[in-house]
Every structure is written in C-alpha cells, then in structure tokens.
C-alpha cells in the first residue's frame, strides 16, 4: 500500500513539473512572439495573438505577456481593450506587480484617462520609482505639469530618470517658480548624474524654456563632451527666445549635423527672414546627404524657410518635385502664400489636396480661413467653410480665425454668433472680436466689449485693436481715456493713438505725444507714417511736406518706408489740387528706381478668383 502511494505521489509530482515546464515554455514562446510583433509595430497582431491564448487560464500568463498586451493597447490607444485586460483578467495582480501597474498607468495616460491612472496609482500599496515615473510622464503628456511636480516632491530618492522627467516638467511650465526648482535640484544632484548626456540635455532645455539663457550657456560651455542633442537643445532654446542668430552661430560649430540639427537651422533662418539666412538655407540644403531629403520633417522646415525668406519660386519648385507630399508640407506652402498676401495660391493648394484625397488638419484649415479673410468674399468663404469637419469648430484656433475672417468680410453678425457661443473666450478671441467691430465702424460695441474683457487678457495687441476701433469711428475722447489708462505704452500703442488723433485733425496733440515718446525712445518711422496718413486724409499738403522732410532727415536709410511716405505725399498734393507737384514727386520716384508696392484687386466669379494689378 505504501509503495503504491509513493508511486502515485511521484507520478503526480512528475506531471506537475511537466505542466510547469510546459507552461513556462509556452509563456516564453508567446512573450517572444508578442515582443517581436510590438517591435515591428504590428500591434493589432499582438492583440490577436494574445486573444487566441486568453481562452485558457490567464493566471498562467507571465507579467511580461500582460505588459506586451498592454503595450499594444497603449500604442493603438485602445482604452476599451486595455480596461478589459485590467478588470477581467488581471485585477488581482495589480496590487503587487509593479510591471503591470506601470504598463496600465502608461495606457491610461496615453489615452487621456487621467482619473483611472490616478485611481490605480492611489490604490497601489507598493509604489516604486518606476510607477512614480509613469505618472509624471503621463502628467507631462497631458499638460498637467504642476501635478508632476507635486508627485516629484513625494519621492525620497529620485533617480536619473525621475530628475530628467522633472526637468521636462519645468520646461513645460516655463515659469520663474519652475526655473528656481530646476536650479535647486540641479545643484543638489550627485556629480555622477552630470555625466548623463540625456539629463544634461533635459536641463539645458528646461533652462532655455524658463528663459535663463545665460545659465544654459554657462552649463553648455563647461560641458566637455557635447552631444548633438545638447547642441540641438541650445539651438531650439535660442529660436524659442527669438535669438535665431545665436542658433546659427552654434550650428557653424558643428562638424557633422544630424537631421534634427538641420531642421533647427532651417527654423532659425525662417525666423530671421533675411537674404543672408536665405543664402545659408540654399547652401546647407545643397550639401546635406540625399537621404535627408526623404525626411518629410526636413522638407517641411526647408519649404517654410524658403517661403519666409522670400524665395517662393524655389519653394514651389521643391514642393512640385516632392513625390510624397505630407499635410505639413502643404501647410508650410499655404502659410507662406498667406504671408505674401497671395490667397489664390493657398486656395488652389487646398483644391489640390481635395483632388488628391488628402485630409486637412487644424493647421490647414487655419491657413484656408486666413486666405479667405484676404479675399473678403462671402459666397466663396461659405462654400469652403462647409468643408470643415464639424469637430474642428470647437477648436479655439479655428474659432478665432473665423471671427477674424467674418469681420474682414463685413459679416459682423456671423463673427458675433461664433463669439457668443464661446463659454470662456480667450485673449485672442476677445481681441479678434474687438478688431472685427473696429474694422466695421462699430467703435462703441468694441469699447463695450473691451471693458468686459478680463484685465489679465489686456496686452499690446488688445490696446492697439481698441485704439484702432476708436480711430475708425472717430471716438477720440474714448481713445484718450483708454490710452491714459495703459501703463506700459509701446511704439505700436503710441502709433495707434497718434493715428486716431491725426484722423481727427488733432495734430498739435499728436505732435506732443511724439515728443513724449521720443524723450526716452528713438524716433519711430511707424509713428510718423501715422501722422503723415492723417495729414493726407484732410488734404493738408503743407503739414504732409513738413512731416515728409523731417522723416527724410530721421530715416535716411529706410528706403522702402520713405518710398511709401513719398507716395502718400504725392497723393496729398493730388487730392488738394496740386497735380503738378504730385507729378514731380512721382517722376522723382521713377528716376530713383524706387517703386511703390502694387495694389491688387480681387474679384470672385463663379467660385474663381481673378486678380487685377494697380500700379
């Protein structure tokens, strides 16, 4: 009897061991297959394979298999499938398996389900640095940087990954408080961390985005082993801080640039918009490896640089030669055409996108709406606006672009309808609506909205718009009152009030403000153009001549602006009846080779735009 029992026990043990080995082998084989599929970005096939095995008891699945399944859900943003795996298959294992917990947090955060991620995090008893890192990364992804900092403060011993995430968080905030935290933490971390190039790169990025350029430059200069990523962080920071020239100087120190650095160079040149920048764009684009030209991001930044530097012909040639055109490339071209005040080409590109079945995104429709605002044609605008997906109309950028467009085409009622549907209008939407009223001679409505606007929204753009609205409606006293209430008066603000006063023939008062401005500023040609324009409006040739002569003394090098001023002067003489004097000025302009900008008139017939040029 004892012998039989021993034989039975031995047999049971052998079977159990065989099952365990079989399960382990099966788990190993399945996990390898799933990882291979995920590595090849075949996420749907990963889940199909996982589903095939879920018919068996999932308790035999290893954590690695579960995390591979959740990884596939995360990349596909399949929240429903991920929740099914969580609640029906592995709920009991999330309490003590930090691999699964971390994967679930990544899933929820990637799918913007912050509440589920927070619930899981708060109910997890054994939290390690990896779980904290997943939460911080998720908060950064969902633009909730303050929560990431709160979480950082709970960690006793942050590792290099956590420190890196903190710097990313502070870079997103870009505040003085964030900068102080960056400085504090960077001064306290172990010296060994400073040999981590990824960490240094994140630190440079944070310093730049928080506006401490000098500190970033000092750290960069002291670094012995500078990586391309570090150069890139500095270049990007210079561009963000409107110091494109420094970004170009840094580029010239790099021996072997990568694609990211080339993109940043083109972005810097696009910001400068100078002939020298254009020459550099052409030089670099001709030298980069041919393989780089297959990178759509490089092509997009190159097109953007060419357009912004004024070489639209070369940009069009490059665009036409490109076989695989992306939405971003279309956007770069359309934005460039809008900057050139050439809406026809923008709208033609949009038609081409429709023919090629390329779907537009928010950026594309913003460009289209901008082009429509330049045409000012109601029927054409209506026909194209109908093509915008309904889901886009809740986007702030689309909303304020539409307000601007309807305002410029004279349909204040449609602009107002959009504005009044906004639950909480932002600064741009308020300003655009004020501008809309101003353009259409509705100064009192503009003033009423201005006083309803939250004070924290008031900036230079808002002040200029409301003063212009007063100017177009002849509301001089209201403009004076608003101007006096402004604490930080800029060149544009002075120009707007002087335009208002000049239109109403208050030239002495306008001159006093010019003297006030020039007490602690250099003379501004924009301000004098406003004064000259006002003199033209009332046909005061004497004041126009006096102002123009003074401008020639002050701004002798500003050829283009003086040409525009001479045209205004000639028009003033012509409108006051002195045709001979007007002709003499125009003859002098022609002899000097200086040309005024051509006037363009656009007419829409049967949905097609026709252009006439006025010399």
Residue pairs with C-beta under 8 A, 6 or more apart in sequence:
23 60
26 60
27 60
27 61
27 62
27 64
27 65
30 49
30 53
30 65
31 62
31 64
31 65
31 68
33 49
34 46
34 49
34 50
34 65
34 68
34 69
34 72
35 68
37 43
37 45
37 46
37 49
37 72
38 46
38 68
38 71
38 72
38 75
41 75
43 71
43 72
43 73
43 75
43 76
44 72
44 76
46 68
46 69
46 71
46 72
47 69
47 72
47 73
47 76
47 78
47 81
50 65
50 68
50 69
50 72
53 61
54 89
58 89
58 90
61 89
63 93
63 97
63 99
63 100
64 99
66 85
66 89
66 90
66 93
66 99
66 100
66 103
67 99
67 100
67 102
67 103
69 85
70 82
70 85
70 100
70 103
70 104
70 106
70 107
71 103
71 106
72 78
73 79
73 81
73 82
73 85
73 107
74 82
74 103
74 106
74 107
74 110
74 111
77 110
77 111
79 107
79 108
79 111
79 113
82 104
82 107
82 108
82 111
83 116
86 94
86 104
90 97
90 100
93 100
94 100
94 101
94 104
94 120
94 124
95 123
95 124
95 125
95 126
96 125
96 126
98 124
98 126
98 127
98 128
98 130
98 131
101 120
101 124
101 131
102 130
102 131
102 134
104 117
104 120
105 117
105 120
105 121
105 131
105 134
105 135
105 138
106 134
106 137
106 138
108 114
108 116
108 117
108 120
108 138
109 117
109 134
109 135
109 137
109 138
109 139
109 141
109 142
110 138
110 141
112 142
114 138
114 139
114 142
114 144
117 135
117 138
118 135
121 127
121 131
121 135
124 131
129 155
129 157
129 158
129 159
129 161
129 162
132 151
132 152
132 154
132 155
132 162
133 161
133 162
133 165
135 148
135 151
136 148
136 151
136 152
136 162
136 165
136 166
136 169
137 165
139 145
139 147
139 148
139 151
139 169
140 148
140 165
140 168
140 169
140 172
143 172
145 169
145 170
145 172
145 173
145 178
146 173
148 165
148 166
148 169
149 166
149 169
149 170
149 173
149 178
149 181
152 158
152 162
152 165
152 166
152 169
155 162
158 166
160 193
160 196
160 198
160 199
163 185
163 189
163 193
163 199
164 198
164 199
164 202
166 181
166 182
166 185
167 182
167 185
167 186
167 199
167 202
167 203
167 205
167 206
168 202
168 205
168 206
169 178
170 178
170 179
170 181
170 182
170 206
170 209
170 210
171 178
171 202
171 205
171 206
171 208
171 209
171 210
172 209
173 210
174 209
174 210
174 211
175 210
176 210
178 206
178 210
179 206
179 207
179 210
179 211
179 212
182 203
182 206
182 207
182 210
183 212
183 215
186 203
193 199
194 200
197 225
197 227
197 229
197 230
198 229
200 219
200 223
200 230
201 227
201 229
201 230
201 232
201 233
203 219
204 216
204 219
204 220
204 230
204 233
204 234
204 237
205 233
205 236
205 237
207 213
207 215
207 216
207 219
207 237
208 216
208 233
208 234
208 236
208 237
208 238
208 240
208 241
209 237
209 240
211 241
213 237
213 238
213 241
213 243
216 234
216 237
217 234
220 226
220 230
220 234
223 230
228 254
228 256
228 257
228 258
228 260
228 261
229 260
231 250
231 251
231 253
231 254
231 261
232 260
232 261
232 264
234 247
234 250
235 247
235 250
235 251
235 261
235 264
235 265
235 268
236 247
236 264
238 244
238 246
238 247
238 250
238 268
239 247
239 264
239 267
239 268
239 271
242 271
244 268
244 269
244 271
244 272
244 277
245 268
245 272
247 264
247 265
247 268
248 265
248 268
248 269
248 272
248 277
248 280
251 257
251 261
251 264
251 265
251 268
254 261
257 265
257 288
259 292
259 295
259 297
259 298
262 284
262 288
262 292
262 298
262 301
263 297
263 298
263 301
265 280
265 284
266 281
266 284
266 298
266 301
266 302
266 304
266 305
267 301
267 304
267 305
268 277
269 277
269 278
269 280
269 281
269 305
269 308
269 309
270 277
270 301
270 304
270 305
270 307
270 308
270 309
271 308
272 309
273 308
273 309
273 310
274 309
275 309
277 305
277 309
278 305
278 306
278 309
278 310
278 311
281 302
281 305
281 306
281 309
282 314
285 302
288 298
292 298
293 299
296 324
296 326
296 328
296 329
297 328
299 318
299 322
299 326
299 329
300 326
300 328
300 329
300 331
300 332
301 332
302 318
303 315
303 318
303 319
303 329
303 332
303 333
303 336
304 332
304 335
304 336
306 312
306 314
306 315
306 318
306 336
307 315
307 332
307 333
307 335
307 336
307 337
307 339
307 340
308 336
308 339
312 336
312 337
312 340
312 342
315 333
315 336
316 333
319 325
319 329
319 333
322 329
325 356
325 358
327 353
327 358
327 359
327 360
327 361
327 363
327 364
328 363
330 349
330 353
330 358
330 360
330 364
331 361
331 363
331 364
331 367
333 345
333 349
334 346
334 349
334 350
334 364
334 367
334 368
334 371
335 367
337 343
337 345
337 346
337 349
337 371
338 346
338 367
338 370
338 371
338 374
341 374
341 600
343 370
343 371
343 372
343 374
343 375
343 602
343 609
344 602
344 609
344 611
346 367
346 368
346 370
346 371
347 368
347 371
347 372
347 375
347 384
347 609
350 360
350 364
350 367
350 368
350 371
350 384
353 360
353 364
354 387
360 368
362 392
362 395
362 397
362 398
365 388
365 392
365 398
365 401
366 397
366 398
366 401
368 384
369 385
369 398
369 401
369 402
369 404
369 405
370 401
370 404
370 405
372 380
372 381
372 384
372 385
372 405
372 409
373 401
373 404
373 405
373 408
373 409
374 408
375 381
375 602
375 604
375 609
376 408
376 409
376 410
376 602
377 409
377 602
377 604
377 609
378 409
378 410
378 411
379 604
379 607
380 604
380 607
380 609
381 405
381 406
381 409
383 607
385 402
388 398
392 398
393 399
396 426
396 428
396 429
399 418
399 422
399 429
400 426
400 428
400 429
400 432
402 414
402 415
402 418
403 415
403 418
403 419
403 429
403 432
403 433
403 436
404 415
404 432
404 435
404 436
406 412
406 414
406 415
406 418
406 436
407 415
407 432
407 433
407 435
407 436
407 437
407 439
407 440
408 436
408 439
410 440
412 436
412 437
412 440
412 442
415 432
415 433
415 436
416 433
416 436
419 425
419 429
419 433
422 429
425 433
426 457
427 457
427 459
427 462
430 449
430 453
430 457
430 462
431 457
431 461
431 462
431 465
433 449
434 446
434 449
434 450
434 453
434 462
434 465
434 466
434 469
435 465
435 468
435 469
437 443
437 445
437 446
437 449
437 469
438 446
438 465
438 466
438 468
438 469
438 470
438 471
438 472
438 473
439 472
441 472
441 473
442 469
442 473
443 469
443 470
443 472
443 473
443 474
443 475
443 478
444 473
444 475
446 465
446 466
446 469
446 470
446 473
447 466
447 469
447 470
447 475
447 478
447 482
450 462
450 466
450 482
453 462
460 488
460 490
460 492
460 493
463 482
463 486
463 493
463 496
464 492
464 493
464 495
464 496
466 482
467 479
467 482
467 483
467 493
467 496
467 497
467 499
467 500
468 496
468 499
468 500
469 475
470 476
470 478
470 479
470 482
470 500
471 479
471 496
471 499
471 500
471 503
474 503
474 504
476 500
476 501
476 504
476 506
479 497
479 500
479 501
480 497
483 489
483 493
483 497
486 493
489 517
491 517
491 521
491 524
491 526
491 527
492 526
494 513
494 514
494 517
494 524
494 527
495 524
495 526
495 527
495 529
495 530
496 530
497 513
498 510
498 513
498 514
498 527
498 530
498 531
498 534
499 530
499 533
499 534
501 507
501 509
501 510
501 513
501 534
502 510
502 530
502 531
502 533
502 534
502 535
502 537
503 534
503 537
505 534
505 538
507 531
507 534
507 535
507 543
510 531
510 534
511 531
514 527
514 528
514 531
517 524
517 527
523 554
523 555
525 551
525 554
525 555
525 558
525 561
528 547
528 550
528 551
528 554
528 555
528 565
529 561
529 564
529 565
529 568
531 547
532 544
532 547
532 548
532 551
532 565
532 568
532 569
533 568
535 543
535 544
535 547
535 572
536 544
536 568
536 569
536 571
536 572
536 575
539 572
539 575
539 576
540 572
540 576
541 572
541 573
541 576
541 578
541 581
544 568
544 569
544 572
544 573
545 569
548 565
548 566
548 568
548 569
551 562
551 565
552 562
555 561
555 562
556 562
559 594
562 594
563 589
563 594
563 595
563 596
564 596
564 597
566 585
566 588
566 589
566 594
567 589
567 596
569 585
570 581
570 582
570 585
570 586
570 589
571 582
573 579
573 581
573 582
573 585
574 582
589 595
589 596
598 613
598 614
598 615
599 613
599 614
599 615
600 611
600 612
600 613
600 614
601 611
601 612
601 613
601 614
602 609
602 610
602 611
603 609
603 610
603 611
603 612
604 610
